[in-house]
Amino acid sequence: MARVLILTGDAAEELDSMYPIFRLREGGHEAVVAAPTTRPVRLVVHDFEPDCDAYTEKPGHRLPVDLAFADVDPAGFDALVIPGGRAPEYLRVDPDVARIVTHFFDRDLPVGTICHGPQVPAALGLLRGRTTAAFPPLKADVELAGATFADAPDVVDGAMVSCRGWPDLPEWSRAFLRVLEKAAAAR
Protein backbone atom coordinates (compact mmCIF):
# COMPACT_ATOMS: atom_id res chain seq x y z
CA MET A 1 0.00 0.00 0.00
CA ALA A 2 0.98 3.63 -0.47
CA ARG A 3 2.64 5.96 1.99
CA VAL A 4 0.95 9.36 1.65
CA LEU A 5 2.24 12.63 3.08
CA ILE A 6 -0.38 15.12 4.34
CA LEU A 7 1.01 18.70 4.40
CA THR A 8 -0.86 20.82 6.89
CA GLY A 9 -0.61 23.46 9.61
CA ASP A 10 -2.63 25.60 11.97
CA ALA A 11 -5.92 26.83 10.48
CA ALA A 12 -6.17 23.95 8.00
CA GLU A 13 -9.80 23.07 7.42
CA GLU A 14 -10.83 20.12 9.59
CA LEU A 15 -12.81 18.12 7.02
CA ASP A 16 -10.22 18.83 4.29
CA SER A 17 -7.60 17.33 6.60
CA MET A 18 -9.34 14.53 8.49
CA TYR A 19 -11.49 13.07 5.71
CA PRO A 20 -8.53 12.19 3.42
CA ILE A 21 -6.54 10.81 6.37
CA PHE A 22 -9.39 8.52 7.38
CA ARG A 23 -10.16 7.45 3.79
CA LEU A 24 -6.50 6.64 3.12
CA ARG A 25 -6.17 4.63 6.34
CA GLU A 26 -9.49 2.92 5.66
CA GLY A 27 -8.04 1.85 2.29
CA GLY A 28 -4.97 0.34 3.95
CA HIS A 29 -2.62 3.22 3.09
CA GLU A 30 -0.32 4.98 5.53
CA ALA A 31 -1.20 8.66 6.03
CA VAL A 32 1.68 10.64 7.58
CA VAL A 33 0.97 14.17 8.80
CA ALA A 34 3.66 16.84 8.39
CA ALA A 35 3.52 20.43 9.65
CA PRO A 36 5.96 23.24 10.48
CA THR A 37 6.66 21.59 13.88
CA THR A 38 5.64 18.33 15.55
CA ARG A 39 3.20 19.88 17.99
CA PRO A 40 -0.47 19.13 17.21
CA VAL A 41 -1.97 21.62 14.75
CA ARG A 42 -5.18 23.48 15.44
CA LEU A 43 -7.72 22.75 12.73
CA VAL A 44 -10.65 25.04 11.93
CA VAL A 45 -14.19 24.39 10.75
CA HIS A 46 -15.36 26.45 7.79
CA ASP A 47 -19.06 26.64 7.13
CA PHE A 48 -21.56 28.68 5.19
CA GLU A 49 -24.26 30.55 7.08
CA PRO A 50 -27.29 32.27 5.52
CA ASP A 51 -26.53 35.65 7.12
CA CYS A 52 -22.89 35.83 5.99
CA ASP A 53 -21.42 36.56 2.55
CA ALA A 54 -18.19 34.66 3.27
CA TYR A 55 -17.57 31.36 5.01
CA THR A 56 -17.35 31.41 8.79
CA GLU A 57 -14.54 29.89 10.82
CA LYS A 58 -14.82 28.10 14.14
CA PRO A 59 -12.21 26.21 16.20
CA GLY A 60 -11.84 22.55 15.28
CA HIS A 61 -9.98 19.58 16.68
CA ARG A 62 -6.24 19.29 17.15
CA LEU A 63 -4.47 17.01 14.71
CA PRO A 64 -1.39 15.06 15.87
CA VAL A 65 1.68 15.62 13.68
CA ASP A 66 4.16 12.89 12.75
CA LEU A 67 6.96 14.95 11.15
CA ALA A 68 8.18 18.53 10.93
CA PHE A 69 8.62 19.75 7.34
CA ALA A 70 12.40 20.00 7.86
CA ASP A 71 12.53 16.27 8.64
CA VAL A 72 10.53 15.09 5.63
CA ASP A 73 12.38 13.04 3.03
CA PRO A 74 9.87 13.17 0.17
CA ALA A 75 11.56 10.16 -1.48
CA GLY A 76 10.01 8.04 1.28
CA PHE A 77 6.47 8.79 0.11
CA ASP A 78 4.31 7.71 -2.81
CA ALA A 79 1.86 10.62 -2.84
CA LEU A 80 1.05 14.00 -1.34
CA VAL A 81 -2.17 15.67 -0.13
CA ILE A 82 -2.50 19.41 0.56
CA PRO A 83 -5.70 20.21 2.48
CA GLY A 84 -7.35 23.62 2.35
CA GLY A 85 -8.28 26.16 4.95
CA ARG A 86 -6.02 29.10 5.71
CA ALA A 87 -2.88 26.99 6.22
CA PRO A 88 -1.85 27.03 2.51
CA GLU A 89 -1.55 30.85 2.70
CA TYR A 90 1.56 30.61 4.88
CA LEU A 91 2.75 27.10 4.02
CA ARG A 92 3.40 28.17 0.43
CA VAL A 93 6.31 30.37 1.50
CA ASP A 94 8.06 27.72 3.61
CA PRO A 95 11.30 26.58 1.88
CA ASP A 96 10.83 22.99 3.08
CA VAL A 97 7.31 22.94 1.67
CA ALA A 98 8.72 24.11 -1.67
CA ARG A 99 11.32 21.31 -1.57
CA ILE A 100 8.69 18.69 -0.72
CA VAL A 101 5.98 19.75 -3.16
CA THR A 102 8.40 20.22 -6.04
CA HIS A 103 9.67 16.67 -5.51
CA PHE A 104 6.19 15.22 -6.15
CA PHE A 105 5.44 17.39 -9.19
CA ASP A 106 8.89 16.81 -10.74
CA ARG A 107 8.36 13.04 -10.54
CA ASP A 108 4.71 13.08 -11.62
CA LEU A 109 3.65 11.40 -8.37
CA PRO A 110 0.05 11.66 -7.13
CA VAL A 111 -0.77 15.03 -5.60
CA GLY A 112 -4.16 15.84 -4.13
CA THR A 113 -5.26 19.40 -3.43
CA ILE A 114 -8.43 20.43 -1.65
CA CYS A 115 -10.12 23.84 -1.54
CA HIS A 116 -7.29 26.37 -0.89
CA GLY A 117 -4.62 23.65 -1.29
CA PRO A 118 -3.77 24.72 -4.88
CA GLN A 119 -2.33 27.95 -3.45
CA VAL A 120 0.83 25.99 -2.61
CA PRO A 121 1.70 24.64 -6.09
CA ALA A 122 0.45 27.90 -7.63
CA ALA A 123 2.97 29.92 -5.61
CA LEU A 124 5.72 27.54 -6.75
CA GLY A 125 4.84 27.85 -10.45
CA LEU A 126 3.74 24.21 -10.58
CA LEU A 127 0.20 24.75 -11.89
CA ARG A 128 1.29 26.32 -15.17
CA GLY A 129 -0.42 24.49 -18.06
CA ARG A 130 -2.57 22.34 -15.77
CA THR A 131 -6.28 22.17 -15.04
CA THR A 132 -7.34 22.37 -11.40
CA ALA A 133 -10.33 22.87 -9.19
CA ALA A 134 -10.09 25.10 -6.12
CA PHE A 135 -12.37 27.06 -3.84
CA PRO A 136 -14.25 29.11 -6.49
CA PRO A 137 -13.07 32.56 -5.30
CA LEU A 138 -9.51 31.38 -6.11
CA LYS A 139 -10.33 31.19 -9.84
CA ALA A 140 -8.33 34.35 -10.61
CA ASP A 141 -5.36 33.14 -8.54
CA VAL A 142 -5.35 29.78 -10.35
CA GLU A 143 -5.56 31.48 -13.75
CA LEU A 144 -2.81 33.98 -12.86
CA ALA A 145 -0.66 30.96 -11.98
CA GLY A 146 -1.11 29.76 -15.57
CA ALA A 147 -3.69 27.05 -14.91
CA THR A 148 -7.19 26.46 -16.20
CA PHE A 149 -9.80 26.66 -13.44
CA ALA A 150 -12.40 23.87 -13.38
CA ASP A 151 -15.54 24.21 -11.28
CA ALA A 152 -15.93 20.50 -10.52
CA PRO A 153 -15.74 18.08 -7.58
CA ASP A 154 -13.01 15.77 -8.88
CA VAL A 155 -10.63 17.23 -11.43
CA VAL A 156 -7.91 14.83 -12.54
CA ASP A 157 -4.97 16.27 -14.48
CA GLY A 158 -2.38 13.52 -14.87
CA ALA A 159 -1.36 12.57 -11.34
CA MET A 160 -2.95 15.67 -9.77
CA VAL A 161 -6.45 15.45 -8.27
CA SER A 162 -8.21 18.58 -7.02
CA CYS A 163 -11.60 19.71 -5.75
CA ARG A 164 -13.42 22.87 -4.66
CA GLY A 165 -13.74 22.04 -0.95
CA TRP A 166 -15.07 19.67 1.67
CA PRO A 167 -18.51 19.14 0.07
CA ASP A 168 -16.62 17.46 -2.83
CA LEU A 169 -14.61 15.06 -0.69
CA PRO A 170 -16.52 11.86 -1.60
CA GLU A 171 -15.88 12.43 -5.33
CA TRP A 172 -12.34 13.71 -4.74
CA SER A 173 -11.47 10.71 -2.56
CA ARG A 174 -12.65 8.19 -5.15
CA ALA A 175 -10.65 9.97 -7.87
CA PHE A 176 -7.53 10.31 -5.71
CA LEU A 177 -7.63 6.63 -4.71
CA ARG A 178 -7.93 5.64 -8.40
CA VAL A 179 -4.88 7.77 -9.27
CA LEU A 180 -3.01 6.29 -6.30
CA GLU A 181 -3.83 2.74 -7.45
CA LYS A 182 -2.81 3.52 -11.02
CA ALA A 183 0.54 4.90 -9.79
CA ALA A 184 1.09 1.82 -7.63
CA ALA A 185 0.42 -0.47 -10.61
CA ALA A 186 2.98 1.47 -12.68
CA ARG A 187 5.71 1.09 -10.00
C-alpha atoms as one frame of an Amber mdcrd trajectory, in Angstrom:
protein
   0.000   0.000   0.000   0.981   3.630  -0.468   2.642   5.961   1.990   0.951
   9.355   1.651   2.237  12.633   3.084  -0.376  15.117   4.336   1.008  18.698
   4.396  -0.860  20.822   6.891  -0.613  23.456   9.608  -2.629  25.604  11.966
  -5.919  26.825  10.478  -6.170  23.952   8.003  -9.803  23.067   7.417 -10.833
  20.115   9.590 -12.808  18.123   7.022 -10.219  18.831   4.293  -7.599  17.326
   6.605  -9.339  14.528   8.487 -11.487  13.070   5.711  -8.531  12.186   3.423
  -6.543  10.814   6.366  -9.394   8.517   7.380 -10.158   7.454   3.793  -6.503
   6.637   3.118  -6.173   4.634   6.337  -9.487   2.916   5.655  -8.045   1.851
   2.287  -4.970   0.341   3.947  -2.618   3.217   3.088  -0.323   4.979   5.525
  -1.204   8.664   6.027   1.676  10.635   7.575   0.967  14.168   8.803   3.663
  16.838   8.386   3.521  20.431   9.653   5.964  23.242  10.484   6.661  21.591
  13.880   5.644  18.333  15.549   3.199  19.879  17.991  -0.465  19.133  17.206
  -1.970  21.619  14.746  -5.178  23.483  15.442  -7.719  22.748  12.731 -10.647
  25.036  11.931 -14.189  24.386  10.755 -15.358  26.450   7.794 -19.065  26.637
   7.130 -21.565  28.679   5.191 -24.263  30.553   7.077 -27.291  32.271   5.520
 -26.531  35.650   7.124 -22.887  35.832   5.992 -21.423  36.564   2.547 -18.195
  34.662   3.268 -17.572  31.364   5.005 -17.352  31.408   8.787 -14.536  29.891
  10.824 -14.819  28.102  14.139 -12.214  26.213  16.196 -11.837  22.555  15.278
  -9.980  19.578  16.683  -6.239  19.286  17.151  -4.467  17.007  14.711  -1.388
  15.063  15.866   1.682  15.619  13.683   4.156  12.885  12.747   6.956  14.945
  11.149   8.177  18.528  10.926   8.621  19.750   7.340  12.396  20.000   7.856
  12.525  16.267   8.645  10.526  15.094   5.625  12.380  13.044   3.031   9.872
  13.165   0.169  11.563  10.164  -1.483  10.015   8.044   1.282   6.465   8.791
   0.115   4.312   7.713  -2.812   1.862  10.619  -2.841   1.051  14.003  -1.340
  -2.170  15.673  -0.131  -2.496  19.412   0.561  -5.704  20.213   2.484  -7.350
  23.616   2.349  -8.278  26.160   4.950  -6.021  29.104   5.707  -2.879  26.988
   6.218  -1.848  27.034   2.514  -1.550  30.846   2.698   1.559  30.615   4.883
   2.754  27.096   4.022   3.396  28.169   0.427   6.312  30.373   1.501   8.062
  27.720   3.612  11.298  26.576   1.877  10.828  22.988   3.081   7.311  22.936
   1.665   8.718  24.108  -1.671  11.315  21.307  -1.565   8.687  18.686  -0.716
   5.976  19.747  -3.159   8.402  20.224  -6.042   9.670  16.669  -5.510   6.193
  15.224  -6.148   5.445  17.388  -9.186   8.886  16.807 -10.736   8.363  13.042
 -10.535   4.708  13.084 -11.617   3.650  11.402  -8.371   0.047  11.656  -7.132
  -0.772  15.028  -5.597  -4.164  15.840  -4.126  -5.261  19.399  -3.427  -8.434
  20.427  -1.655 -10.123  23.844  -1.543  -7.285  26.367  -0.890  -4.624  23.645
  -1.294  -3.774  24.720  -4.883  -2.335  27.949  -3.449   0.829  25.994  -2.606
   1.698  24.640  -6.087   0.448  27.901  -7.627   2.972  29.922  -5.612   5.721
  27.544  -6.751   4.843  27.850 -10.450   3.741  24.206 -10.579   0.196  24.751
 -11.894   1.286  26.322 -15.172  -0.419  24.494 -18.056  -2.570  22.344 -15.766
  -6.278  22.169 -15.043  -7.342  22.374 -11.405 -10.334  22.874  -9.187 -10.092
  25.099  -6.119 -12.373  27.064  -3.841 -14.248  29.112  -6.488 -13.068  32.561
  -5.299  -9.511  31.381  -6.106 -10.333  31.194  -9.839  -8.328  34.351 -10.612
  -5.356  33.136  -8.540  -5.346  29.780 -10.350  -5.561  31.478 -13.747  -2.814
  33.977 -12.859  -0.660  30.960 -11.976  -1.108  29.762 -15.570  -3.690  27.046
 -14.913  -7.192  26.462 -16.201  -9.796  26.658 -13.439 -12.399  23.865 -13.385
 -15.543  24.214 -11.284 -15.933  20.504 -10.522 -15.741  18.083  -7.576 -13.011
  15.768  -8.880 -10.634  17.233 -11.433  -7.906  14.829 -12.541  -4.967  16.270
 -14.479  -2.384  13.521 -14.871  -1.363  12.568 -11.344  -2.954  15.671  -9.772
  -6.449  15.448  -8.270  -8.213  18.576  -7.025 -11.603  19.711  -5.745 -13.418
  22.867  -4.659 -13.738  22.044  -0.950 -15.073  19.673   1.667 -18.510  19.138
   0.073 -16.617  17.464  -2.831 -14.613  15.057  -0.686 -16.515  11.856  -1.605
 -15.879  12.426  -5.330 -12.337  13.710  -4.735 -11.474  10.707  -2.561 -12.647
   8.189  -5.152 -10.650   9.968  -7.873  -7.531  10.306  -5.711  -7.627   6.632
  -4.706  -7.934   5.640  -8.397  -4.876   7.772  -9.274  -3.009   6.291  -6.295
  -3.832   2.737  -7.448  -2.805   3.517 -11.021   0.538   4.905  -9.791   1.094
   1.824  -7.626   0.416  -0.470 -10.609   2.982   1.468 -12.681   5.714   1.087
 -10.004
